[in-house]
């Protein structure tokens, strides 16, 4: 069965993941030299949070909706302000189409739309998606942007296909659906390919935390790969009850993080935990 991210778009995990992603892209933009962003599991680019599927779970209401309407953003970390501005810009476009207020939350930008807003003319983005219908939507969404290429392929195999980038700098996001019990193994195998082809690239791997044992195994395997610097960070929105089936914890493994990235990320996580928990 095909995974539909629309059920989860804009939830607490997306908020966390996309703030980290913005920080990584901003760091790459500090140098004039171009870079490539590779999204191995790109989805459809943008998500309609007014749709029946999004409304069914309502997960966005405890995530982006809270941050979007937070009354004291002036005192929030800079990346939070940038994040909200990007989401607001997407909704402003929708507001023009449907004659509603730009302050109303209509859509949530996925990773491709968020990074697109940060790309410079010299940068490039490669979007990889396995599902045929999603690829069609991606191509429609980004057809007018010559900096962006969309490929119908297995995201795990994209390391072999697109690395190393000719620009010499790159950020790779791995954000699979985790519907396949082999996803952690697939990630490790893909990162091995990445290490061989592009050892100095920045890799950001998002993962859900439902059971501590597979996470420990994954992190141990990650430590054996041979990358020189791996930052592991987690985000939680509260205690997880034994019978609770809803996701409340997630993590990101950031390989080759920018200098002092952990110190810069700490106040962002602290702010998000205070606002979303």
C-alpha positions as CSV (number, residue, x, y, z in Angstrom):
1,X,0.0,0.0,0.0
2,X,1.3,3.4,-0.9
3,X,2.2,5.7,2.0
4,X,0.5,9.1,1.9
5,X,2.4,11.8,3.8
6,X,-0.7,14.0,3.6
7,X,-1.9,12.3,6.8
8,X,1.1,13.6,8.7
9,X,2.1,16.7,6.8
10,X,2.9,19.6,9.1
11,X,3.0,17.5,12.2
12,X,5.6,18.0,15.0
13,X,8.1,15.8,13.2
14,X,7.9,17.9,10.0
15,X,8.3,21.1,12.0
16,X,11.5,19.7,13.6
17,X,12.8,18.2,10.4
18,X,12.2,21.3,8.3
19,X,13.8,23.7,10.8
20,X,16.9,21.5,10.8
21,X,16.8,21.4,7.0
22,X,16.6,25.2,6.7
23,X,19.6,25.6,9.0
24,X,21.7,23.2,6.9
25,X,20.8,25.0,3.7
26,X,21.5,28.4,5.2
27,X,24.9,27.2,6.2
28,X,25.7,26.1,2.6
29,X,24.5,29.4,1.3
30,X,27.1,31.3,3.3
31,X,29.6,30.4,0.6
32,X,29.2,31.6,-3.0
33,X,30.1,28.2,-4.4
34,X,27.0,26.3,-5.7
35,X,25.7,23.2,-4.1
36,X,23.2,20.4,-4.8
37,X,20.3,19.3,-2.7
38,X,19.3,15.7,-3.2
39,X,16.0,14.6,-1.7
40,X,15.8,10.8,-1.9
41,X,12.1,10.5,-0.9
42,X,10.6,13.7,-2.2
43,X,6.9,13.1,-1.9
44,X,4.7,15.6,-3.8
45,X,6.3,18.9,-2.7
46,X,3.2,20.6,-1.1
47,X,0.3,19.3,0.9
48,X,-3.3,20.6,1.3
49,X,-4.0,20.6,5.0
50,X,-7.7,21.4,4.3
51,X,-8.1,18.0,2.5
52,X,-10.1,15.2,3.9
53,X,-7.0,13.1,4.6
54,X,-5.2,15.8,6.5
55,X,-8.4,16.6,8.4
56,X,-8.9,13.0,9.3
57,X,-5.8,12.8,11.5
58,X,-5.4,16.6,12.2
59,X,-1.7,16.1,13.0
60,X,-0.8,19.4,11.6
61,X,-2.9,21.1,14.2
62,X,-0.4,20.2,16.9
63,X,2.5,21.1,14.7
64,X,2.7,23.8,12.1
65,X,-0.7,25.3,13.1
66,X,0.7,26.0,16.6
67,X,3.9,27.6,15.3
68,X,2.2,29.4,12.5
69,X,-0.1,31.1,14.9
70,X,2.3,31.6,17.8
71,X,1.8,35.2,19.1
72,X,5.4,35.9,20.2
73,X,7.5,35.0,17.2
74,X,9.6,38.1,17.7
75,X,11.5,36.3,20.5
76,X,11.8,33.0,18.6
77,X,15.1,31.7,17.2
78,X,15.8,33.1,13.7
79,X,15.3,29.8,12.0
80,X,11.7,29.6,13.4
81,X,11.0,33.0,11.9
82,X,12.4,31.9,8.5
83,X,10.4,28.7,8.7
84,X,7.1,30.5,9.4
85,X,7.9,33.1,6.7
86,X,8.4,30.3,4.1
87,X,5.1,28.6,5.1
88,X,3.3,31.9,5.0
89,X,4.6,32.6,1.6
90,X,3.2,29.3,0.3
91,X,-0.1,30.1,1.8
92,X,-0.1,33.6,0.4
93,X,0.1,32.1,-3.1
94,X,-2.9,29.9,-2.3
95,X,-4.8,32.8,-0.8
96,X,-4.5,34.6,-4.2
97,X,-6.0,31.6,-5.9
98,X,-8.9,31.0,-3.5
99,X,-9.6,34.5,-2.3
100,X,-9.0,33.9,1.3
101,X,-6.7,35.5,3.9
102,X,-2.9,34.8,3.6
103,X,-2.9,34.2,7.3
104,X,-5.1,31.2,6.9
105,X,-3.2,27.9,6.8
106,X,-4.2,26.1,3.6
107,X,-1.1,24.2,2.6
108,X,2.1,22.8,4.0
109,X,5.3,22.9,2.0
110,X,7.3,19.7,1.9
111,X,11.1,19.6,1.9
112,X,11.3,20.3,-1.9
113,X,9.2,23.5,-1.6
114,X,11.1,24.7,1.5
115,X,14.5,24.2,-0.1
116,X,13.4,25.7,-3.4
117,X,12.6,29.0,-1.6
118,X,16.2,29.0,-0.3
119,X,18.0,28.1,-3.4
120,X,20.2,30.6,-5.2
121,X,20.5,30.9,-9.0
122,X,23.7,28.8,-9.0
123,X,22.3,26.0,-6.9
124,X,20.5,22.8,-8.0
125,X,18.0,20.4,-6.6
126,X,17.4,16.7,-7.5
127,X,14.1,15.2,-6.4
128,X,13.7,11.4,-6.4
129,X,10.4,9.7,-5.9
130,X,9.4,6.1,-6.5
131,X,5.6,6.4,-6.8
132,X,4.4,7.3,-10.3
133,X,1.5,9.5,-9.3
134,X,3.7,11.5,-6.9
135,X,6.3,12.0,-9.6
136,X,3.7,13.5,-11.9
137,X,2.7,16.0,-9.2
138,X,6.3,16.8,-8.5
139,X,7.0,17.5,-12.1
140,X,3.9,19.7,-12.3
141,X,4.9,21.6,-9.2
142,X,8.4,22.4,-10.3
143,X,8.2,22.4,-14.0
144,X,9.0,26.1,-14.3
145,X,12.2,25.9,-12.2
146,X,15.2,25.0,-14.3
147,X,17.3,24.5,-11.2
148,X,15.2,21.4,-10.3
149,X,15.3,17.9,-11.8
150,X,12.7,15.3,-10.9
151,X,13.4,11.6,-11.3
152,X,11.2,8.5,-11.0
153,X,13.5,6.1,-9.2
154,X,14.3,4.3,-6.0
155,X,15.6,6.8,-3.6
156,X,18.1,4.5,-2.0
157,X,19.7,3.9,-5.3
158,X,20.1,7.7,-6.0
159,X,23.4,7.7,-4.2
160,X,24.9,5.7,-7.0
161,X,23.1,7.7,-9.7
162,X,23.7,11.3,-8.5
163,X,26.8,11.3,-6.3
164,X,29.3,12.9,-6.3
165,X,27.8,16.1,-7.6
166,X,29.9,18.1,-10.1
167,X,29.5,21.2,-7.8
168,X,31.6,19.4,-5.1
169,X,29.2,20.5,-2.3
170,X,25.9,18.9,-1.4
171,X,23.2,18.1,1.1
172,X,21.4,14.8,0.9
173,X,18.1,14.3,2.8
174,X,16.9,10.8,3.5
175,X,13.3,10.8,4.7
176,X,11.6,7.5,3.9
177,X,8.1,6.5,4.9
178,X,9.4,3.8,7.3
179,X,6.6,1.5,6.2
180,X,9.1,-1.1,5.2
181,X,10.8,-3.0,8.1
182,X,14.0,-2.9,6.1
183,X,14.2,0.8,5.9
184,X,16.9,1.2,8.5
185,X,19.0,-1.4,6.7
186,X,18.3,0.3,3.3
187,X,19.5,3.6,4.8
188,X,22.8,2.1,6.0
189,X,23.4,0.5,2.6
190,X,22.7,3.8,0.8
191,X,25.0,5.7,3.2
192,X,27.8,3.2,2.4
193,X,27.4,4.2,-1.2
194,X,27.4,7.8,-0.2
195,X,30.6,7.4,1.8
196,X,32.3,5.8,-1.1
197,X,31.2,8.4,-3.7
198,X,30.9,11.6,-1.6
199,X,32.5,11.3,1.8
200,X,32.4,15.0,2.5
201,X,28.8,15.6,1.7
202,X,26.2,16.5,4.4
203,X,23.7,13.8,5.0
204,X,20.5,14.4,7.0
205,X,18.5,11.2,7.9
206,X,15.1,11.6,9.6
207,X,13.7,8.6,11.5
208,X,10.7,7.9,13.8
209,X,11.3,6.6,17.3
210,X,8.8,4.0,18.3
211,X,10.9,1.3,19.8
212,X,14.4,2.0,21.3
213,X,15.9,-1.3,20.2
214,X,16.0,-0.8,16.4
215,X,17.1,2.8,17.0
216,X,20.1,1.6,19.0
217,X,20.9,-0.9,16.3
218,X,20.7,1.7,13.6
219,X,22.9,4.2,15.5
220,X,25.4,1.5,16.1
221,X,25.5,0.5,12.5
222,X,25.9,4.2,11.6
223,X,28.9,4.5,13.9
224,X,30.6,1.6,12.0
225,X,30.3,3.2,8.6
226,X,33.4,5.3,8.8
227,X,32.1,8.9,8.6
228,X,34.3,11.2,10.8
229,X,31.5,13.3,12.3
230,X,27.9,12.2,13.1
231,X,25.5,14.3,15.1
232,X,22.5,12.5,16.6
233,X,19.6,14.6,17.8
234,X,16.1,13.8,19.0
235,X,12.9,15.6,19.4
236,X,9.9,14.6,21.6
237,X,6.5,16.1,22.3
238,X,5.9,14.2,25.5
239,X,6.0,10.9,27.3
240,X,5.0,7.9,25.3
241,X,2.5,5.6,27.0
242,X,2.8,1.8,26.4
243,X,-0.4,1.6,24.5
244,X,0.0,4.8,22.6
245,X,0.3,4.2,18.8
246,X,0.8,7.9,17.9
247,X,4.3,9.0,17.0
248,X,5.7,11.3,19.7
249,X,9.4,11.0,19.2
250,X,11.7,11.3,16.2
251,X,15.3,11.8,15.5
252,X,17.8,13.0,12.9
253,X,21.3,11.8,12.1
254,X,23.3,14.5,10.6
255,X,26.5,13.3,9.0
256,X,29.3,15.9,8.5
257,X,27.3,18.6,10.2
258,X,28.6,22.2,9.8
259,X,30.9,23.6,12.5
260,X,29.1,24.3,15.8
261,X,25.8,23.0,14.3
262,X,24.9,21.2,17.6
263,X,25.3,24.4,19.6
264,X,23.2,26.3,17.1
265,X,20.4,23.7,17.0
266,X,20.1,23.4,20.8
267,X,18.0,26.6,21.4
268,X,15.8,25.7,18.4
269,X,14.9,22.3,19.9
270,X,14.4,24.0,23.3
271,X,12.0,26.5,21.8
272,X,10.0,23.8,19.9
273,X,9.7,21.6,22.9
274,X,8.4,24.5,25.0
275,X,5.8,25.5,22.3
276,X,4.7,22.1,21.0
277,X,4.8,19.9,24.1
